[in-house]
Amino acid sequence: MLNETIGNAHGTRVILMDSISLITAEDGGTIIVSASHGGRISAGFAAKGRPLLVFFNDAGGGKGDAGRAAVALLEEAGIACASVDHRSARIGDARDHYDSGRVSARNERAARAGIAPGDTVRDAVERFAAFAAGDTTE
């Protein structure tokens, strides 16, 4: 199961995690591209780990939009969050999320950094990291 730091974007460590259950306290203040579904349990793991930004697969929405529950829950927890369109990346495959994923939804914290539906995950990571670092030279 992938749990790999792939580099830094504007001084912020970027981690690919096939499952958000792999998050630890050492991952606080990072950007995590997780390939877990964006349900309540996933939001709970992320809230404990305190990343700056986390991505989850939207799992096609699900009953009552359960696959995107983390987007709103993490806004309340003060963490930027975006979901990845299930048609653009395989659930459980963080590398595919980073390489091919497209944002389907985001919370207000992510929106303030310029992340929008339709963005590639790779571009959203870069844009958020620049925003977090105060780099406005884009």
Backbone bond lengths (Angstrom), bond angles and torsions (degrees), N, CA, C in turn:
res aa  C-N    CA-C-N  psi(-1)  N-CA   C-N-CA  omega(-1)  CA-C   N-CA-C  phi
1 M - - - 1.445 - - 1.534 107.67 -
2 L 1.321 115.56 128.91 1.458 121.32 -175.48 1.528 111.79 -72.92
3 N 1.324 115.59 130.76 1.466 124.53 172.19 1.521 104.55 -150.28
4 E 1.333 116.48 88.10 1.463 120.96 -167.77 1.529 111.57 -137.65
5 T 1.322 115.32 131.36 1.458 120.33 169.82 1.515 106.96 -76.49
6 I 1.332 116.77 124.42 1.470 119.65 -177.17 1.521 112.38 -102.96
7 G 1.318 117.14 -1.59 1.456 119.91 177.53 1.508 111.25 146.32
8 N 1.333 113.62 -165.64 1.452 122.16 178.50 1.511 109.09 -123.34
9 A 1.297 115.72 141.21 1.467 121.92 173.90 1.522 106.07 -119.92
10 H 1.317 116.31 113.47 1.470 121.43 -179.85 1.529 111.26 52.57
11 G 1.333 116.66 38.13 1.458 121.27 177.53 1.519 115.27 86.37
12 T 1.319 118.78 0.25 1.469 122.21 179.26 1.520 109.46 -106.58
13 R 1.329 116.20 127.31 1.463 121.50 -179.69 1.530 109.64 -67.37
14 V 1.341 116.04 135.62 1.466 123.46 179.33 1.528 107.75 -112.86
15 I 1.336 115.37 125.80 1.463 122.03 -176.02 1.524 109.82 -121.78
16 L 1.336 116.07 135.73 1.462 122.02 171.09 1.520 107.45 -100.91
17 M 1.339 116.97 126.56 1.465 123.06 179.07 1.515 109.47 -130.53
18 D 1.317 116.25 118.74 1.465 118.46 175.82 1.522 111.12 -62.06
19 S 1.338 116.98 -32.68 1.465 121.68 178.75 1.525 109.47 -133.22
20 I 1.317 116.95 132.14 1.466 121.25 178.57 1.521 110.60 -66.42
21 S 1.316 118.43 -15.92 1.463 120.91 177.92 1.528 111.81 -64.83
22 L 1.324 117.31 -12.49 1.466 121.83 178.60 1.529 112.95 -83.64
23 I 1.321 118.65 -5.65 1.460 122.13 -176.91 1.537 110.48 -64.63
24 T 1.333 114.59 142.83 1.470 121.04 176.95 1.524 108.98 -130.23
25 A 1.312 116.38 173.03 1.467 121.39 178.27 1.527 111.23 -60.49
26 E 1.320 117.86 -29.76 1.467 121.57 179.12 1.523 112.87 -67.91
27 D 1.325 117.21 -12.22 1.467 121.57 -179.61 1.531 112.46 -90.72
28 G 1.319 117.55 1.49 1.457 120.94 176.70 1.525 110.43 -60.99
29 G 1.332 116.52 142.74 1.458 121.32 178.55 1.512 115.25 76.60
30 T 1.324 117.39 15.39 1.464 121.84 -179.75 1.529 110.60 -109.32
31 I 1.325 114.84 178.00 1.464 122.20 168.92 1.518 106.11 -108.83
32 I 1.326 116.28 124.61 1.466 121.00 -178.42 1.515 109.59 -116.66
33 V 1.325 115.19 126.16 1.459 121.64 170.65 1.521 105.15 -101.42
34 S 1.328 114.84 101.52 1.456 122.08 -179.03 1.522 108.66 -101.30
35 A 1.323 115.56 146.07 1.465 119.52 177.66 1.519 111.63 -104.81
36 S 1.334 115.98 14.36 1.466 120.75 174.00 1.519 109.77 -73.46
37 H 1.334 116.67 160.81 1.463 121.18 171.97 1.524 107.75 -65.55
38 G 1.302 116.87 157.27 1.461 121.71 -177.92 1.506 114.17 -94.95
39 G 1.317 117.29 40.80 1.460 121.36 -179.61 1.519 113.22 -83.90
40 R 1.313 115.16 -176.35 1.469 121.95 -176.43 1.524 112.63 -59.64
41 I 1.313 118.08 -43.12 1.467 120.50 -178.15 1.529 110.60 -64.02
42 S 1.317 116.59 -39.00 1.466 120.31 178.15 1.521 110.77 -64.64
43 A 1.327 116.24 -40.23 1.464 120.07 176.51 1.523 110.46 -60.96
44 G 1.311 117.32 -38.70 1.463 121.33 178.75 1.516 112.52 -61.84
45 F 1.333 116.94 -44.56 1.467 120.31 176.75 1.527 110.25 -60.34
46 A 1.333 116.49 -46.99 1.466 120.38 -177.93 1.524 111.28 -63.78
47 A 1.315 117.75 -40.97 1.466 120.86 -178.86 1.524 110.90 -60.84
48 K 1.311 117.29 -36.52 1.466 120.72 178.27 1.526 111.30 -71.06
49 G 1.332 117.84 -33.96 1.469 121.87 -177.55 1.514 114.61 -82.18
50 R 1.346 117.90 -21.80 1.467 124.93 176.33 1.537 115.81 57.13
51 P 1.345 118.96 49.98 1.468 118.65 171.85 1.532 109.28 -70.09
52 L 1.321 116.54 164.15 1.468 120.43 173.59 1.523 110.36 -73.02
53 L 1.330 115.36 -39.16 1.468 122.97 -177.49 1.510 107.94 -146.87
54 V 1.328 115.99 139.78 1.456 120.95 176.31 1.525 109.28 -138.53
55 F 1.318 115.13 142.82 1.465 123.34 176.18 1.517 109.04 -111.15
56 F 1.346 116.03 145.14 1.458 123.13 174.43 1.520 109.23 -135.94
57 N 1.332 117.08 154.59 1.454 121.04 172.54 1.527 108.51 -72.81
58 D 1.327 117.20 136.82 1.474 119.88 -178.45 1.525 113.14 -76.84
59 A 1.337 117.12 -6.27 1.465 122.80 175.61 1.528 112.49 52.36
60 G 1.310 117.15 29.55 1.461 121.04 179.20 1.516 113.74 73.49
61 G 1.288 116.94 11.71 1.465 120.46 -179.88 1.512 111.52 93.65
62 G 1.313 116.30 -64.15 1.460 120.07 -179.38 1.517 112.40 79.81
63 K 1.312 116.11 175.54 1.463 122.54 -179.62 1.525 109.64 -61.30
64 G 1.308 116.54 127.24 1.458 121.05 -179.85 1.522 113.45 62.85
65 D 1.326 116.65 24.95 1.470 123.00 -179.03 1.531 111.95 60.46
66 A 1.330 116.56 31.31 1.460 122.17 -177.28 1.524 113.29 -59.03
67 G 1.326 117.82 -29.60 1.463 120.96 -179.45 1.516 113.99 -70.29
68 R 1.328 116.30 -10.89 1.475 120.94 178.47 1.535 112.00 -117.92
69 A 1.307 117.94 12.28 1.461 121.53 -176.78 1.525 112.36 -58.04
70 A 1.312 117.91 -34.74 1.471 121.51 -177.46 1.521 112.23 -61.65
71 V 1.313 117.69 -29.96 1.468 120.76 -178.11 1.530 109.83 -57.63
72 A 1.308 117.90 -50.81 1.467 121.52 -179.86 1.524 111.70 -74.84
73 L 1.323 117.62 -42.37 1.457 120.33 -177.64 1.524 111.72 -61.16
74 L 1.329 116.74 -38.77 1.462 118.89 -179.11 1.523 112.23 -76.84
75 E 1.321 118.01 -24.62 1.467 119.75 171.44 1.526 108.56 -59.77
76 E 1.316 116.24 -45.93 1.465 120.93 178.54 1.525 111.87 -62.06
77 A 1.335 116.72 -30.33 1.465 121.79 -179.64 1.527 112.45 -86.67
78 G 1.339 117.22 -2.33 1.463 120.65 178.69 1.516 114.71 81.11
79 I 1.338 116.66 26.44 1.470 121.78 -178.77 1.528 109.08 -121.94
80 A 1.326 116.47 130.82 1.468 120.82 175.43 1.529 108.97 -68.00
81 C 1.331 115.45 139.55 1.457 120.84 -177.27 1.521 109.67 -147.92
82 A 1.327 115.29 142.67 1.461 121.26 174.00 1.523 108.44 -138.30
83 S 1.318 114.98 150.93 1.456 119.41 175.39 1.521 109.14 -105.56
84 V 1.320 114.32 152.87 1.455 123.03 -178.66 1.520 108.49 -107.98
85 D 1.307 115.84 130.37 1.460 121.86 -179.41 1.532 109.81 -58.84
86 H 1.328 116.32 123.44 1.469 121.81 -178.73 1.526 112.74 -60.51
87 R 1.322 117.63 -20.43 1.467 120.40 178.62 1.522 112.01 -80.96
88 S 1.336 117.60 -12.06 1.464 120.62 -176.58 1.525 113.45 -103.72
89 A 1.334 118.14 -15.05 1.463 120.68 -177.97 1.524 110.02 -153.61
90 R 1.323 115.58 147.39 1.465 121.69 -178.84 1.528 110.71 -76.05
91 I 1.321 117.03 127.95 1.455 121.20 174.70 1.534 107.74 -60.07
92 G 1.329 115.98 138.10 1.462 120.90 -179.01 1.515 114.69 87.97
93 D 1.333 119.09 -0.79 1.462 123.18 -176.36 1.536 109.73 -125.82
94 A 1.325 115.96 89.80 1.467 121.09 -175.65 1.523 112.66 -63.35
95 R 1.307 117.48 -35.96 1.474 120.07 178.32 1.526 109.69 -60.99
96 D 1.327 117.65 -42.39 1.456 121.14 178.31 1.529 110.73 -65.98
97 H 1.321 117.37 -36.69 1.469 120.38 176.12 1.520 110.20 -60.24
98 Y 1.323 116.95 -45.76 1.467 121.11 -178.48 1.529 111.13 -68.84
99 D 1.318 117.20 -42.40 1.472 121.30 -175.26 1.526 113.40 -78.90
100 S 1.334 118.36 -35.05 1.466 121.26 -171.31 1.517 115.29 -125.78
101 G 1.316 117.24 -11.85 1.454 120.82 -172.94 1.516 114.61 -68.80
102 R 1.346 113.76 151.19 1.466 122.50 176.12 1.520 108.46 -127.28
103 V 1.307 115.72 139.14 1.461 122.11 -179.32 1.526 109.98 -68.01
104 S 1.338 115.98 132.40 1.470 120.41 176.73 1.532 111.51 -107.14
105 A 1.314 117.50 -27.78 1.468 122.21 179.28 1.519 108.10 -157.69
106 R 1.343 115.14 161.40 1.455 119.66 177.41 1.510 108.67 -155.26
107 N 1.331 115.88 159.13 1.454 118.60 176.91 1.529 109.64 -90.05
108 E 1.312 116.24 177.28 1.470 120.71 -175.11 1.519 111.92 -63.84
109 R 1.320 117.98 -35.89 1.470 120.47 178.51 1.521 111.05 -62.13
110 A 1.301 117.00 -40.22 1.471 120.91 177.52 1.526 110.31 -71.72
111 A 1.321 117.10 -37.97 1.469 120.90 179.74 1.527 111.02 -62.82
112 R 1.330 117.14 -39.51 1.471 120.15 179.33 1.527 112.31 -61.37
113 A 1.316 116.54 -25.41 1.462 121.40 177.95 1.527 111.67 -85.48
114 G 1.333 117.05 -1.57 1.456 120.92 177.59 1.511 115.44 96.41
115 I 1.326 118.21 7.79 1.463 121.18 177.75 1.520 108.91 -77.91
116 A 1.341 115.58 132.93 1.470 120.69 -177.35 1.521 110.37 -137.10
117 P 1.340 116.84 152.03 1.459 119.37 173.64 1.531 110.44 -53.07
118 G 1.327 114.90 138.77 1.457 121.36 -178.20 1.516 113.55 97.35
119 D 1.342 117.87 -21.09 1.470 120.65 177.01 1.519 109.98 -61.26
120 T 1.320 116.41 148.81 1.460 118.29 168.97 1.523 107.77 -73.19
121 V 1.308 116.92 151.88 1.459 120.84 178.17 1.525 109.39 -61.61
122 R 1.307 117.16 -42.88 1.466 121.59 179.82 1.529 110.48 -57.06
123 D 1.323 117.93 -46.75 1.472 121.02 178.74 1.524 111.38 -66.63
124 A 1.325 117.29 -38.60 1.460 121.06 179.93 1.529 110.91 -64.68
125 V 1.321 117.25 -39.23 1.469 121.58 176.73 1.523 109.53 -60.23
126 E 1.309 116.51 -49.14 1.468 121.73 -179.02 1.534 110.98 -62.15
127 R 1.307 116.26 -46.14 1.469 120.53 -178.70 1.530 111.21 -63.03
128 F 1.326 116.84 -43.82 1.459 119.95 179.97 1.527 110.70 -65.40
129 A 1.319 117.53 -43.77 1.468 120.64 -179.42 1.523 111.02 -62.00
130 A 1.324 117.45 -40.48 1.467 121.26 177.26 1.522 110.19 -62.98
131 F 1.314 116.09 -43.94 1.470 121.11 179.01 1.531 110.19 -61.73
132 A 1.334 117.04 -46.83 1.464 121.53 -178.59 1.519 111.44 -62.83
133 A 1.332 116.84 -32.36 1.462 121.59 -179.79 1.531 112.29 -84.28
134 G 1.345 115.80 -6.31 1.461 119.15 -178.92 1.520 113.48 79.36
135 D 1.336 116.46 15.56 1.465 121.62 179.90 1.523 108.82 -84.79
136 T 1.313 116.68 111.81 1.472 121.14 -179.03 1.516 112.07 -111.54
137 T 1.343 117.14 25.01 1.463 120.49 -176.30 1.512 113.83 -89.14
138 E 1.332 118.11 5.18 1.475 120.13 -179.70 1.490 112.64 -60.36
